[in-house]
Amino acid sequence: SNAEKQSLTPKEFVAHRKTLLEDHLAKYRLNQWVTLVRFLEHEEITPDNNAAENACGLIETAKLNGKEPYAYLRYILHQLPLVEQSADWGSLLPWNVTLV
């Protein structure tokens, strides 16, 4: 309660908060155990969502450059296999593409 918090010394308050945090982290680890095991058993799974964030970023960048996202993605997915040098990838960025 609020009255109990006010009666704690700063050291007791920090210890109390630390205990609450440790309890929360322990529960979180237990709740995420299945996900962790799945991640460890399948090397193709990444521990982050960078791919989704990058895809979203590409779509938003296309929008900001006046491109319809679906048309732009279709275009670059068709063009990617034709790119022979990494220096040519820049030509597929939304501001360098003209969609018809």
C-alpha positions as CSV (number, residue, x, y, z in Angstrom):
1,S,0.0,0.0,0.0
2,N,1.0,3.6,-0.3
3,A,1.4,4.0,3.5
4,E,3.7,1.0,3.6
5,K,5.9,2.5,0.8
6,Q,6.2,5.8,2.7
7,S,7.3,3.9,5.9
8,L,10.2,2.1,4.1
9,T,13.7,3.5,4.2
10,P,15.3,4.2,0.8
11,K,17.3,1.0,1.1
12,E,14.2,-1.1,2.0
13,F,12.3,0.5,-0.9
14,V,15.0,-0.4,-3.4
15,A,15.1,-4.0,-2.1
16,H,11.4,-4.2,-2.3
17,R,11.4,-2.9,-5.9
18,K,14.2,-5.3,-6.8
19,T,12.3,-8.3,-5.4
20,L,9.2,-7.3,-7.5
21,L,11.3,-6.9,-10.6
22,E,13.0,-10.3,-10.0
23,D,9.6,-11.9,-9.5
24,H,8.3,-10.3,-12.7
25,L,11.4,-11.5,-14.7
26,A,11.1,-15.0,-13.4
27,K,7.5,-15.2,-14.5
28,Y,8.4,-13.7,-17.9
29,R,11.1,-16.3,-18.4
30,L,8.7,-19.2,-17.5
31,N,6.1,-17.8,-19.9
32,Q,8.6,-17.5,-22.7
33,W,10.2,-20.9,-22.2
34,V,8.4,-22.6,-25.2
35,T,9.4,-19.7,-27.5
36,L,13.0,-19.9,-26.2
37,V,13.2,-23.7,-26.8
38,R,11.7,-23.3,-30.3
39,F,14.3,-20.7,-31.1
40,L,17.1,-22.9,-29.9
41,E,15.9,-25.9,-31.8
42,H,15.4,-24.1,-35.1
43,E,18.5,-22.2,-36.4
44,E,16.5,-20.4,-39.1
45,I,14.4,-18.5,-36.5
46,T,15.9,-15.2,-35.4
47,P,15.5,-13.8,-31.9
48,D,14.1,-10.5,-33.2
49,N,11.6,-9.1,-35.7
50,N,14.1,-7.2,-37.8
51,A,12.8,-8.8,-41.0
52,A,9.3,-7.6,-40.3
53,E,10.5,-4.1,-39.3
54,N,12.7,-3.9,-42.4
55,A,9.8,-4.9,-44.7
56,C,7.6,-2.3,-43.0
57,G,10.3,0.3,-43.4
58,L,10.6,-0.5,-47.1
59,I,6.8,-0.2,-47.5
60,E,6.7,3.1,-45.6
61,T,9.7,4.4,-47.7
62,A,7.9,3.5,-50.8
63,K,4.8,5.4,-49.7
64,L,6.8,8.4,-48.8
65,N,8.3,8.4,-52.3
66,G,4.8,8.3,-53.9
67,K,4.9,4.6,-54.8
68,E,2.0,2.2,-54.4
69,P,3.5,-0.4,-52.0
70,Y,2.2,-3.5,-53.7
71,A,3.3,-2.4,-57.1
72,Y,6.7,-1.4,-55.8
73,L,7.2,-4.7,-54.0
74,R,6.2,-6.6,-57.1
75,Y,8.6,-4.6,-59.1
76,I,11.6,-5.1,-56.8
77,L,10.9,-8.8,-56.3
78,H,10.9,-9.2,-60.1
79,Q,14.1,-7.2,-60.5
80,L,16.2,-8.6,-57.6
81,P,17.2,-11.8,-59.4
82,L,18.4,-9.7,-62.3
83,V,20.8,-7.6,-60.1
84,E,24.3,-8.8,-60.7
85,Q,26.4,-6.5,-58.5
86,S,25.6,-5.1,-55.0
87,A,26.3,-1.6,-56.4
88,D,23.2,-2.0,-58.5
89,W,20.9,-2.5,-55.5
90,G,20.5,1.2,-55.1
91,S,18.7,1.4,-58.4
92,L,15.8,-0.6,-56.7
93,L,15.3,2.0,-53.9
94,P,11.9,3.7,-54.1
95,W,13.3,7.1,-55.0
96,N,15.2,5.5,-58.0
97,V,12.3,3.5,-59.4
98,T,9.7,4.7,-61.9
99,L,6.6,2.5,-61.9
100,V,4.3,2.4,-64.9
